Amino acid sequence: MNRVLLRSVAIVRTLTKSALGAVVGAIAVGLLRTTRHFDPIATADFFGRVTRKIGPHLPEQNIGRANLAAAFPDKSPQEIDGILEGVWDNLGRVAAEFAHLDHVWDFDPAQPGHGRIELAPRTLELFEQLQRDGKPALVFASHTANWELPAVAAVAHGLDSAVLYRPPNIAAADRIVQQLRAVKMGALIAAGSGAPIRLAHALQSGQHVGMLVDQWFSNGVEVTFFGRKTRANPLLARLLRQIDCPIHGVRIIRLPEHRFRVELTEQIPPVRNANGEIDIQGTMQVITSTIEGWVREYPEQWLWLHRRWR
């Protein structure tokens, strides 16, 4: 009898979770589709105001405050709260901009200062170099400013690319997210057990593989970030062991007047051991240190709201 009861409870929980997921998914899909009908700049301003108001009352506010206090021990509580206000504002804008990904990128090499996107001359040269050299490449990014735009930048500049992404848990939301991302993002590869093989195949076929690498990864390698030990996903360095190719970092900087600056780093040499093999931990430390430099420059544009240290 107890087994039957437990089984019944499990079935009810599964059905309830499934129904709740369907409802949440439908709301997410409806919100994204509705947002596309409004002016993208006005919508970003509105979303930014909303998240600035709501964010400080959510549990993530305390996570962000603790992270910032540990990373910047010399900053006052008022300074930390000011950074967090920028974090919430940025998060709201990213959500609004996601619905308009196919319209945000408007860079015109003939008129480089007239759109919302700004590229330094050297970054443009590097994009052209990656396009012409006939080699695959590994490109890492972080959750700074609008972290969806690096993948858009790659396709906009003619790079044959594949992007690793984490699908939402709700199937309906995942479908529309894929539809929006697929417009100008190249091949999309969902994170999971089969992702490393698909990414390796992409590199072998000459594609440029991009991924976000700045969040906690339980089975990752130990690295130091802001003086504290954490774990980084070693996937990029492991792929490099299989296919030796250039590594670059790309970051987006949010500018005033709803503009963005895109910066692509010079080729980053990996760390190698005495036998000349890729040192997984050492290479991921170099990448993590690069990201730390980005975050120190614009701390209000990084996603401090997750548990990077555990």
Steps between C-alpha positions, in 0.01 A plus 500: 500500500781737593672429169181575308457824696860607441469418133180703475665798671794476259266497200309802633826690554617418149172609345493818710857585404424431135186716508681781681783482249251524214339808654832671570619407152188647341547824699867520397418439135219756508719760669782457249266519204319802639826681573597475134208729408630792707783745442819319609663801668188605690444138605860468626457818705175366645641156585803665658278712726293198601799283593661787692184523710434128547854361512605632843208310657603163354731245668759553224563848640665347805706265282619793292579712806705220659687436175585867454605548863744210467629607157535870592570517876593869473163606364238644734149350534369800307743436214404133492130586489574740215669223303209267568256759370696497176496119497121489529463772237724307262311177560168661413646650184645165392154343536341772285777492242477123467163537329661731243829316440448503125481883502758606761806434283516785250874550449585639157874508412429786259348708784658360818379775732136519398341191654463346843810284457856627532806295398858609554708482178715220645192294591373535145840387370491194725150407384620523138809295586288225655279500192791469254755275671311176430551378857253409772516699822375486857340822623397552861268761647352589838172625644583867453272765345291317238668158491286384206665744259841329450329217311312756291828682429663182370231434240477870407868492407481189290635246749372146466419444864352257751383621841465297818188602692309385806137428406221612734341224707157579354456350154271772365741772607790304354332488159449876472848567642646282226289677238622842612862394533507313171420817305858628510700269725628216284471138611362452852630211710315428825713430806488136600681169474518514121619859477879435515483263202290742296729790585807297405337415167426869446866588554615218274277638225662845537231675702556758772366370831375744763403446862441682829753386760450713811260300718552237768545148364479225760737260322728775376865580560603726784579858405539827687253781434528825696740328738258218585502140389218390273443243224497559126364280224810347333320425173675770299848384602410135442378582151830677441681180587313327219515777238787746533360838393506868601322622814342844522280671755213728404317743723214744463507834680174686554539867408276805555220571254413130459825420319749214534873462443633162387858404583679190378827414671820413325570129476551364852778240528399193701708369789696184418673245719859377471396262220338777299145380574221738587488558875124493570506678835763753397319592180169544679676721755628728223147525359351563846756773570412668170133505600589636845670794330184568299281485811727730702468763227119492486378319815141624460473317168584150626245253638593496870169334591611137472714299742837515325680389819378199704 
